[in-house]
Amino acid sequence: MNEDYHSITILMADDDEDDRLMAEEALREAKLLNPIRFVKDGEELLDYLYHQGKYSDRESAPRPGLILLDLNMPKKDGREVISEIKENSELRQIPVVVLTTSEAEEDIYRTYNLGVNSYITKPVAFEGLVEVMKNLANYWFNIVKLHTKN
C-alpha cells in the first residue's frame, strides 16, 4: 500500500456542478480521504497546472497526483487539455483519467492516442459512481506507484 496516498491531490475538471458535487460525495462514500480540487473548464485546469491567475499560490493549488477529466467542457475541451498536458515534459507524468458520459468509440480511441491513462464512462446512478471511485482509489493509490514530487 502506498503510505503517502492520502496526501495525493486529485484535480477534477468538469463543467457540470452537479457532477462535481456527486463526484465529491462519491469520493467521501468511497472513504477516500485525499484532498480534491475542482476546476470548471479546460482553461481553468491549465491555469491550475501552470499556477497562473487565481492558482498562482502553490500552497492552495498543489500539484495533482491524479487528474479526473471530463471531455466536453467549454473554452478548452478535454481532448485539447490532454494533448497539452502530455506534450509538456513537467506535466506528462500526471495520470489523466477521462471520466465522461461519452461512450463514442472515436472519443475512446482518440484520447488513448493522445496519451490518456484511463477512460471511464460516468455511471448514471450514484451507487455506480461510488463503486467507480472505490476502484479508482484502489488502483491509483494502492496498486500503482505514483510520482508525487514536483
N, C-alpha and C positions, 0 to 999 in steps of 0.2 A: 504494500500500500504506500502511496506517495504521501509522506508525512506533512508536506507543505501544501497539500492541495487546498486546504481551507483558505489560504492566502491568495490563491489564484483568482484574479478578477475576470468575470465574464462580462463581455460587452455585447449587448443585443441591439441590433439595428432593425427597427420595424416602424412603419409609419402609422400603424393601427394601434391606437391607445388601448383598446380592449384586448388585443393580442398581447401587448406588453404587460398589462395587468394580469392576464391569465397565465402568462409565462412566469411572472414573478411569483404568483400564488402556487403554480405547479412546482416551482423550484423549492418553495417552502414545504409543500406537501411531500416532496421527494426527500426532505431532510437535508437539502444541500445548503450549506452554510456560507458558501462563497459570496464575496461581495459581487453585486451585479450593477452595472451601469447601463443606461438606455440612451439611445440616440434615435432621432425620428426619420432620418434620410441618409443617403449616401454621402452628401457633402458634410453633414454633421459628423458622420463616422470618420471621415478622413481628417476633419478638423481635430477630432479627439485623438486620433492616432499620431498626427503631426504636432499636437499640442499648440494649436492655433486658436485665436479668438477666445471664447469663454472657457476653452480647455487648455489654456497656456500653463496653468498651475499643475505640475506633475503629481502633486500630493492628492489633489481632488480628481485627477484624471490619470490614474496609474495605468501602465502598460497592461493590456489584457493578455491573459494566457489562453483565452478562447473567445472567438467571435461567433455569435449566432446571427445569421444574416437573412433577412427577407429579400427576395429578388425584386419584387415590384414595388419600388418606392419612388417618390418624387425627386426632382433635382438630378441626382445620380442614382441609377438603379443598381441593384446588387451585382449584376454582371460587370458593370464598369468598375465598381469598387473592388471586386475580386481581382480583376486584371491589374488595377493599380497596386493593390497590396502585394500581389505575387511578383510584380516587376520590381518592387523595392527591396533591396538587399537587407534592410533592417526590419522590415515588416513581414517578409515572406515566411518567416518561421512561425508566425502566429497561426494556429489552426483556425480555419474558417469552415463552419458548418452551416450550410444553407438549410434554413427552416422556413418553408414556404408552402403555400396552398397549391402551387403548380405541380401537376403530375405530367407535364408535357415532356415527352422523350427528348425533344430538342433542347429544353432547358437543362435536363439532367446531363446530356452529352456535352453541351457547351460549357456548363460550369465545371465539370470534371476536367475538360480540356483546358480551362483557364487555371486550374490548379486547386480547386476547392477540395477540402479534405473529406467531407461527407455531405450527402444530400438527403434530407428528410422532409417528407410531406407532412405538414401540420395535421395532426388528428383533429377531427371535428369536435369530439366530446372531450370535456375537461379531464376525465379519468384517463383517456388515451394520452393527453399531453403530459400528465403526471408520470405515466409509465415511460414516455419518451425521455423526460427529464431524468428519471431514475437511471435509465440505461445510458444516457449521455454522461451523467455524473460517474457512473461506474466505469465506463470506457475511458473517458478523458482524464479522470482524476485518480483512478485506482489501477488501471491496466497500463495505460500509455505513460511514458516518461516525458513530461513537457519541459521545454526550455522556458524558464520563467524570468531570466535576467534580461535587463535592457542591453 
